[in-house]
Amino acid sequence: MNGGFMKKKGYPRAKNLKDGLIERINILSENECWEGKNKPNGNGYCDVKLMGKNYRLHRLSYEVLVGPIIDNLDVLHMCDNRKCCNPKHLYLGTMKDNMLDKKSRNRGRTKGKLTPEQVLEIRRLFSEGYNCNQLSKLYKVSWQRIKDIVDG
């Protein structure tokens, strides 16, 4: 006890983003997946809060260790491991690139039905500026279905 207050568990306050990032990942060999130390969210990604801001760990890793994420591009995984934040496994691409990659690796949805994960992804992408027409074409569902999803 410290004057009636308990010290919070967790990581020490980071001096900068790179130090905070390094403290929160398990760095293995150069070519293996580096996973976050925290439990992944419901979509399988690791989220962290550093210096008062929330980040997806793989996006933070790319920005800090590779460079800026330009034009609202997505950070894609070559390794298909959403928890991975090894910069050698990450690359920039569009939402369409990600959908094509998913399809080529048979990671997509079954015909006509959206998974709960895809619904969350649609909402995220809509909030990032994609419109209902773009999303309906990518997910092969009607414009109205996308509108219903984003309207909650």
MARBA-3410 file (N, C-alpha, C, O; in Angstrom, 1 decimal):
152
0.9,-1.2,0.0,0.0,0.0,0.0,0.9,1.2,0.0,2.0,1.3,0.6 ~ 0.4,2.2,-0.7,1.2,3.4,-0.8,0.4,4.6,-0.5,-0.3,5.2,-1.4 ~ 0.3,5.0,0.8,-0.5,6.1,1.1,-2.0,5.9,0.9,-2.8,6.8,0.6 ~ -2.4,4.6,1.0,-3.8,4.2,0.8,-4.2,3.9,-0.6,-5.3,3.5,-0.9 ~ -3.2,4.0,-1.5,-3.4,3.7,-2.9,-2.6,2.5,-3.3,-1.4,2.4,-2.9
-3.2,1.6,-4.1,-2.5,0.4,-4.6,-1.9,0.8,-5.9,-2.5,1.5,-6.7 ~ -0.7,0.3,-6.2,-0.1,0.5,-7.4,-0.7,-0.3,-8.5,-1.0,-1.5,-8.2 ~ -1.0,0.2,-9.6,-1.7,-0.5,-10.7,-0.7,-1.6,-11.3,0.5,-1.3,-11.4 ~ -1.3,-2.7,-11.6,-0.4,-3.7,-12.2,-0.3,-3.3,-13.7,-1.1,-2.6,-14.2 ~ 0.7,-3.9,-14.3,0.9,-3.6,-15.8,2.3,-3.2,-16.1,3.2,-3.5,-15.4
2.4,-2.5,-17.2,3.7,-2.0,-17.7,4.1,-0.7,-17.1,3.2,0.1,-16.8 ~ 5.4,-0.4,-17.0,5.8,0.9,-16.6,5.5,1.9,-17.7,5.3,1.5,-18.8 ~ 5.3,3.2,-17.3,5.0,4.2,-18.3,6.1,4.3,-19.3,7.3,4.5,-18.9 ~ 5.8,4.1,-20.6,6.8,4.2,-21.6,7.3,5.6,-21.9,6.5,6.6,-21.8 ~ 8.6,5.7,-22.2,9.2,7.0,-22.5,8.8,7.4,-23.9,8.7,8.6,-24.2
8.7,6.4,-24.8,8.3,6.7,-26.2,7.6,5.5,-26.7,7.5,4.4,-26.1 ~ 7.1,5.6,-27.9,6.3,4.5,-28.5,7.1,3.2,-28.8,6.6,2.1,-28.5 ~ 8.3,3.4,-29.2,9.2,2.2,-29.5,9.4,1.4,-28.2,9.3,0.2,-28.2 ~ 9.8,2.1,-27.1,10.0,1.4,-25.8,8.8,0.7,-25.4,8.8,-0.4,-24.9 ~ 7.6,1.4,-25.5,6.4,0.8,-25.1,6.0,-0.4,-25.9,5.5,-1.4,-25.4
6.3,-0.3,-27.2,6.0,-1.4,-28.1,6.9,-2.6,-27.7,6.3,-3.7,-27.6 ~ 8.1,-2.4,-27.6,9.1,-3.5,-27.3,8.7,-4.2,-26.0,8.9,-5.4,-25.8 ~ 8.2,-3.4,-25.0,7.8,-4.0,-23.7,6.6,-4.9,-23.8,6.4,-5.8,-23.0 ~ 5.8,-4.7,-24.8,4.6,-5.4,-24.9,4.5,-6.6,-25.9,3.5,-7.1,-26.2 ~ 5.7,-6.9,-26.5,5.7,-8.0,-27.5,6.7,-9.1,-27.1,7.8,-8.7,-26.5
6.5,-10.3,-27.5,7.5,-11.4,-27.3,8.3,-11.5,-28.6,7.8,-12.0,-29.6 ~ 9.5,-10.9,-28.6,10.3,-11.0,-29.7,11.1,-12.3,-29.7,11.9,-12.5,-28.8 ~ 10.9,-13.1,-30.7,11.6,-14.3,-30.9,12.7,-14.2,-31.9,13.3,-13.1,-32.0 ~ 12.9,-15.2,-32.7,13.9,-15.0,-33.8,13.4,-14.0,-34.8,12.2,-13.7,-34.9 ~ 14.3,-13.6,-35.7,14.0,-12.6,-36.7,12.9,-13.0,-37.6,12.1,-12.1,-38.1
12.7,-14.3,-37.9,11.7,-14.7,-38.8,10.4,-15.3,-38.2,9.4,-15.5,-39.0 ~ 10.4,-15.5,-36.9,9.2,-16.0,-36.3,8.2,-14.9,-36.0,8.5,-13.7,-36.1 ~ 6.9,-15.3,-35.8,5.9,-14.3,-35.4,6.2,-13.8,-34.0,6.6,-14.5,-33.1 ~ 6.1,-12.5,-33.9,6.2,-11.8,-32.6,4.8,-11.5,-32.1,4.1,-10.7,-32.8 ~ 4.4,-12.1,-31.1,3.0,-11.8,-30.6,3.0,-10.9,-29.4,3.9,-10.9,-28.6
1.9,-10.2,-29.3,1.7,-9.3,-28.1,1.6,-10.2,-26.9,1.1,-11.3,-26.9 ~ 2.0,-9.6,-25.8,1.9,-10.3,-24.5,0.5,-10.3,-23.9,0.2,-11.1,-23.0 ~ -0.3,-9.3,-24.3,-1.6,-9.2,-23.8,-2.6,-10.1,-24.5,-2.3,-10.6,-25.7 ~ -3.7,-10.4,-23.9,-4.8,-11.3,-24.5,-5.4,-10.6,-25.8,-5.6,-9.4,-25.7 ~ -5.5,-11.3,-26.9,-6.1,-10.6,-28.0,-7.6,-10.3,-27.8,-8.3,-10.9,-27.0
-8.1,-9.3,-28.6,-9.5,-8.9,-28.5,-10.4,-10.0,-29.2,-9.9,-11.0,-29.7 ~ -11.6,-9.7,-29.3,-12.6,-10.7,-29.8,-12.4,-11.0,-31.3,-12.8,-12.0,-31.8 ~ -11.6,-10.1,-32.0,-11.3,-10.4,-33.4,-9.9,-11.0,-33.6,-9.5,-11.2,-34.7 ~ -9.2,-11.3,-32.5,-7.9,-11.9,-32.6,-6.7,-11.0,-32.7,-5.6,-11.5,-32.7 ~ -7.0,-9.7,-32.7,-5.9,-8.7,-32.7,-5.5,-8.3,-31.3,-6.3,-8.3,-30.4
-4.3,-7.9,-31.1,-3.8,-7.4,-29.8,-3.9,-5.9,-29.8,-3.5,-5.2,-30.8 ~ -4.6,-5.3,-28.8,-4.7,-3.9,-28.7,-3.9,-3.4,-27.5,-3.7,-4.2,-26.5 ~ -3.3,-2.2,-27.6,-2.5,-1.7,-26.5,-2.9,-0.2,-26.3,-3.3,0.5,-27.3 ~ -2.7,0.3,-25.1,-2.8,1.7,-24.9,-1.4,2.2,-24.5,-0.8,1.8,-23.5 ~ -0.9,3.2,-25.2,0.4,3.7,-25.0,0.3,5.2,-25.0,-0.3,5.8,-26.0
0.9,5.9,-24.1,1.0,7.3,-24.1,-0.4,8.0,-24.3,-0.5,9.0,-25.0 ~ -1.4,7.4,-23.7,-2.7,7.9,-23.7,-3.5,7.7,-25.0,-4.6,8.2,-25.2 ~ -3.0,6.8,-25.9,-3.7,6.5,-27.1,-3.8,5.0,-27.3,-2.9,4.3,-27.0 ~ -5.0,4.6,-27.9,-5.2,3.1,-28.2,-4.6,2.8,-29.5,-4.8,3.6,-30.5 ~ -4.0,1.6,-29.7,-3.4,1.2,-30.9,-3.7,-0.3,-31.1,-3.9,-1.1,-30.2
-3.8,-0.7,-32.4,-3.7,-2.1,-32.7,-2.2,-2.4,-32.8,-1.5,-1.7,-33.4 ~ -1.8,-3.5,-32.1,-0.4,-3.7,-31.9,0.4,-3.9,-33.3,1.5,-3.4,-33.4 ~ -0.2,-4.6,-34.2,0.5,-4.8,-35.5,0.6,-3.4,-36.3,1.6,-3.2,-37.0 ~ -0.4,-2.6,-36.1,-0.3,-1.2,-36.8,0.8,-0.4,-36.2,1.5,0.3,-36.8 ~ 0.8,-0.4,-34.8,1.8,0.3,-34.1,3.2,-0.2,-34.5,4.1,0.6,-34.7
3.4,-1.5,-34.5,4.7,-2.1,-34.9,5.1,-1.6,-36.3,6.3,-1.3,-36.5 ~ 4.2,-1.6,-37.2,4.5,-1.2,-38.6,5.0,0.3,-38.5,6.0,0.7,-39.1 ~ 4.2,1.1,-37.9,4.5,2.6,-37.9,5.8,2.9,-37.2,6.6,3.7,-37.7 ~ 6.1,2.2,-36.1,7.3,2.5,-35.3,8.5,1.9,-35.9,9.6,2.5,-36.0 ~ 8.4,0.6,-36.4,9.6,-0.1,-36.9,9.8,-0.1,-38.4,10.9,-0.3,-38.9
8.8,0.3,-39.2,8.9,0.4,-40.6,8.8,1.8,-41.1,9.7,2.4,-41.8 ~ 7.6,2.4,-40.8,7.4,3.8,-41.3,5.9,4.1,-41.3,5.1,3.3,-40.8 ~ 5.5,5.3,-41.7,4.1,5.7,-41.6,3.2,4.9,-42.5,3.6,4.3,-43.5 ~ 2.0,4.8,-42.0,0.9,4.1,-42.8,0.2,5.2,-43.6,-0.5,6.0,-43.0 ~ 0.4,5.1,-44.9,-0.1,6.2,-45.7,-1.5,5.9,-46.3,-1.9,4.8,-46.4
-2.2,7.0,-46.6,-3.5,7.0,-47.3,-4.5,6.0,-46.6,-5.2,5.3,-47.3 ~ -4.5,5.9,-45.3,-5.4,5.0,-44.6,-5.4,3.6,-45.1,-6.4,2.9,-45.1 ~ -4.2,3.1,-45.5,-4.1,1.7,-45.9,-4.2,0.8,-44.7,-4.0,1.2,-43.5 ~ -4.5,-0.4,-44.9,-4.5,-1.4,-43.9,-3.1,-2.0,-43.8,-2.3,-2.0,-44.7 ~ -2.8,-2.6,-42.6,-1.5,-3.3,-42.4,-1.9,-4.8,-42.4,-2.6,-5.3,-41.5
-1.4,-5.5,-43.4,-1.8,-6.9,-43.7,-0.7,-7.8,-43.2,0.5,-7.4,-43.0 ~ -1.1,-9.0,-42.9,-0.2,-10.1,-42.3,0.1,-11.1,-43.4,-0.8,-11.7,-44.0 ~ 1.4,-11.3,-43.7,1.8,-12.4,-44.6,1.6,-13.7,-43.9,1.4,-14.7,-44.6 ~ 1.7,-13.7,-42.6,1.7,-15.0,-41.8,0.3,-15.5,-41.4,0.2,-16.5,-40.8 ~ -0.7,-14.7,-41.7,-2.1,-15.0,-41.3,-2.3,-15.2,-39.8,-3.2,-15.8,-39.3
-1.4,-14.5,-39.0,-1.5,-14.6,-37.5,-1.8,-13.2,-37.1,-1.0,-12.3,-37.1 ~ -3.1,-12.9,-36.7,-3.5,-11.6,-36.3,-2.8,-11.0,-35.1,-2.7,-9.8,-34.9 ~ -2.2,-11.9,-34.3,-1.5,-11.4,-33.1,-0.1,-11.0,-33.4,0.6,-10.4,-32.6 ~ 0.4,-11.4,-34.6,1.8,-11.1,-35.0,2.0,-9.6,-35.3,1.2,-8.9,-35.9 ~ 3.2,-9.2,-34.8,3.6,-7.8,-35.0,5.0,-7.7,-35.5,5.7,-6.7,-35.3
5.6,-8.8,-36.0,6.9,-8.8,-36.6,6.9,-8.0,-37.9,6.1,-8.3,-38.8 ~ 7.6,-6.9,-37.9,7.5,-6.0,-39.1,7.9,-6.8,-40.4,7.5,-6.3,-41.5 ~ 8.6,-7.9,-40.3,8.9,-8.6,-41.6,7.7,-9.4,-42.1,7.7,-9.8,-43.2 ~ 6.7,-9.5,-41.3,5.5,-10.2,-41.6,4.4,-9.3,-42.0,3.3,-9.7,-42.4 ~ 4.6,-8.0,-42.0,3.6,-7.0,-42.2,3.8,-6.2,-43.5,5.0,-6.0,-43.9
2.7,-5.9,-44.2,2.9,-5.0,-45.4,1.6,-4.2,-45.5,0.6,-4.5,-45.0 ~ 1.7,-3.1,-46.3,0.6,-2.2,-46.5,-0.2,-2.7,-47.7,0.3,-3.2,-48.7 ~ -1.5,-2.5,-47.6,-2.4,-2.9,-48.7,-3.8,-2.2,-48.5,-4.1,-1.7,-47.4 ~ -4.6,-2.3,-49.5,-5.9,-1.8,-49.5,-6.8,-2.8,-48.9,-6.5,-4.0,-48.7 ~ -8.1,-2.4,-48.6,-9.1,-3.4,-48.1,-9.3,-4.4,-49.2,-9.4,-5.6,-48.9
-9.3,-4.0,-50.4,-9.5,-5.0,-51.5,-8.3,-6.0,-51.6,-8.5,-7.2,-51.7 ~ -7.1,-5.5,-51.4,-5.9,-6.4,-51.3,-6.1,-7.5,-50.2,-5.9,-8.7,-50.4 ~ -6.6,-7.0,-49.1,-6.8,-7.9,-47.9,-7.9,-9.0,-48.3,-7.7,-10.1,-48.0 ~ -9.0,-8.5,-48.9,-10.1,-9.4,-49.3,-9.6,-10.5,-50.3,-9.9,-11.7,-50.2 ~ -8.8,-10.0,-51.3,-8.3,-11.0,-52.3,-7.3,-11.9,-51.6,-7.3,-13.1,-52.0
-6.5,-11.5,-50.7,-5.6,-12.3,-50.0,-6.3,-13.4,-49.2,-6.0,-14.5,-49.2 ~ -7.4,-12.9,-48.5,-8.2,-13.9,-47.7,-8.8,-15.0,-48.6,-8.7,-16.1,-48.3 ~ -9.3,-14.5,-49.7,-9.9,-15.5,-50.7,-8.9,-16.5,-51.2,-9.2,-17.7,-51.3 ~ -7.7,-16.0,-51.6,-6.7,-16.8,-52.1,-6.2,-17.9,-51.1,-5.6,-18.9,-51.5 ~ -6.3,-17.6,-49.8,-5.8,-18.5,-48.8,-7.0,-19.2,-48.1,-6.8,-19.8,-47.1
-8.2,-19.1,-48.7,-9.4,-19.7,-48.2,-9.7,-19.4,-46.7,-10.0,-20.2,-45.9 ~ -9.5,-18.1,-46.4,-9.8,-17.6,-45.1,-11.1,-16.8,-45.1,-11.5,-16.2,-44.0 ~ -11.8,-16.7,-46.2,-13.0,-15.9,-46.2,-14.2,-16.6,-45.6,-14.2,-17.6,-45.0 ~ -15.3,-15.9,-45.8,-16.6,-16.4,-45.3,-17.3,-17.4,-46.2,-16.8,-17.6,-47.4 ~ -18.3,-18.1,-45.8,-19.0,-18.9,-46.6,-20.0,-18.1,-47.4,-20.4,-17.0,-47.0
-20.5,-18.7,-48.5,-21.4,-17.9,-49.4,-22.6,-17.3,-48.7,-23.4,-18.0,-48.1 ~ -22.8,-16.0,-48.9,-23.9,-15.3,-48.5,-24.1,-14.9,-47.0,-24.8,-14.0,-46.7 ~ -23.4,-15.6,-46.1,-23.5,-15.3,-44.7,-22.3,-14.6,-44.2,-21.2,-15.0,-44.5 ~ -22.5,-13.6,-43.4,-21.5,-12.8,-42.8,-21.2,-13.3,-41.4,-22.2,-13.6,-40.7 ~ -20.0,-13.5,-41.0,-19.6,-13.9,-39.7,-19.7,-12.7,-38.8,-19.6,-11.5,-39.2
-19.8,-12.9,-37.5,-19.7,-11.7,-36.5,-18.5,-10.9,-36.7,-18.5,-9.7,-36.5 ~ -17.4,-11.6,-37.0,-16.1,-10.9,-37.2,-16.2,-9.9,-38.4,-15.7,-8.8,-38.4 ~ -16.8,-10.4,-39.5,-17.0,-9.6,-40.7,-17.9,-8.4,-40.4,-17.6,-7.3,-41.0 ~ -18.9,-8.6,-39.6,-19.8,-7.5,-39.3,-19.0,-6.4,-38.6,-19.2,-5.2,-38.9 ~ -18.2,-6.8,-37.6,-17.3,-5.8,-36.9,-16.4,-5.1,-37.9,-16.1,-3.9,-37.8
-15.8,-5.9,-38.8,-14.9,-5.4,-39.8,-15.6,-4.4,-40.7,-15.0,-3.3,-41.0 ~ -16.8,-4.7,-41.1,-17.6,-3.8,-42.0,-17.8,-2.5,-41.2,-17.6,-1.4,-41.8 ~ -18.2,-2.5,-39.9,-18.4,-1.3,-39.2,-17.1,-0.5,-39.0,-17.1,0.7,-39.1 ~ -16.0,-1.2,-38.8,-14.7,-0.5,-38.7,-14.4,0.2,-40.0,-14.0,1.4,-40.0 ~ -14.5,-0.5,-41.1,-14.1,0.0,-42.4,-15.0,1.2,-42.8,-14.6,2.2,-43.3
-16.3,1.1,-42.5,-17.2,2.2,-42.7,-16.8,3.4,-41.9,-16.9,4.5,-42.5 ~ -16.4,3.2,-40.7,-16.0,4.4,-39.8,-14.7,5.0,-40.4,-14.4,6.1,-40.1 ~ -13.9,4.2,-41.1,-12.7,4.7,-41.7,-12.9,5.4,-43.1,-11.9,5.8,-43.7 ~ -14.1,5.4,-43.6,-14.4,6.1,-44.8,-14.9,5.3,-46.0,-15.2,5.9,-47.0 ~ -14.9,4.0,-45.9,-15.5,3.2,-47.0,-17.0,3.4,-47.0,-17.6,3.5,-45.9
-17.6,3.4,-48.2,-19.0,3.6,-48.3,-19.7,2.3,-48.5,-19.1,1.2,-48.7 ~ -21.1,2.3,-48.4,-21.9,1.1,-48.4,-21.7,0.4,-49.8,-21.7,-0.9,-49.8 ~ -21.6,1.1,-50.9,-21.5,0.5,-52.2,-20.2,-0.3,-52.3,-20.1,-1.4,-52.7 ~ -19.1,0.3,-51.8,-17.8,-0.4,-51.8,-17.8,-1.6,-51.0,-17.4,-2.7,-51.4 ~ -18.4,-1.5,-49.8,-18.4,-2.7,-48.9,-19.3,-3.8,-49.4,-19.0,-5.0,-49.2
-20.4,-3.4,-50.0,-21.4,-4.4,-50.5,-20.7,-5.2,-51.7,-20.9,-6.4,-51.8 ~ -19.9,-4.6,-52.5,-19.2,-5.3,-53.6,-18.1,-6.2,-53.0,-18.0,-7.3,-53.5 ~ -17.4,-5.7,-52.0,-16.3,-6.5,-51.4,-16.9,-7.8,-50.7,-16.3,-8.8,-50.7 ~ -18.0,-7.6,-50.0,-18.5,-8.7,-49.2,-19.6,-9.5,-50.0,-20.2,-10.4,-49.4 ~ -19.9,-9.0,-51.2,-20.9,-9.7,-52.0,-22.3,-9.8,-51.3,-22.9,-10.9,-51.3
-22.7,-8.8,-50.7,-24.0,-8.7,-50.1,-24.6,-7.4,-50.6,-24.0,-6.5,-51.2 ~ -25.9,-7.2,-50.4,-26.6,-6.0,-50.9,-26.2,-4.8,-50.1,-25.7,-4.8,-49.0 ~ -26.4,-3.7,-50.8,-26.1,-2.3,-50.2,-27.0,-2.2,-49.0,-26.5,-1.7,-48.0 ~ -28.2,-2.6,-49.0,-29.1,-2.5,-47.8,-28.6,-3.3,-46.7,-28.7,-2.9,-45.5 ~ -28.0,-4.5,-46.9,-27.5,-5.3,-45.8,-26.3,-4.6,-45.2,-26.2,-4.6,-43.9
-25.5,-3.9,-45.9,-24.4,-3.2,-45.3,-24.9,-2.0,-44.6,-24.5,-1.7,-43.4 ~ -25.9,-1.3,-45.1,-26.5,-0.2,-44.4,-27.1,-0.6,-43.1,-27.0,0.1,-42.1 ~ -27.8,-1.7,-43.1,-28.4,-2.3,-41.8,-27.3,-2.5,-40.8,-27.5,-2.3,-39.6 ~ -26.1,-3.1,-41.2,-25.0,-3.4,-40.3,-24.5,-2.1,-39.7,-24.3,-2.0,-38.5 ~ -24.2,-1.1,-40.6,-23.5,0.1,-40.1,-24.5,1.0,-39.3,-24.0,1.8,-38.4
-25.8,0.8,-39.5,-26.7,1.6,-38.7,-27.0,0.9,-37.4,-27.7,1.5,-36.5 ~ -26.5,-0.3,-37.2,-26.6,-0.9,-35.9,-27.8,-1.7,-35.7,-28.0,-2.4,-34.6
END
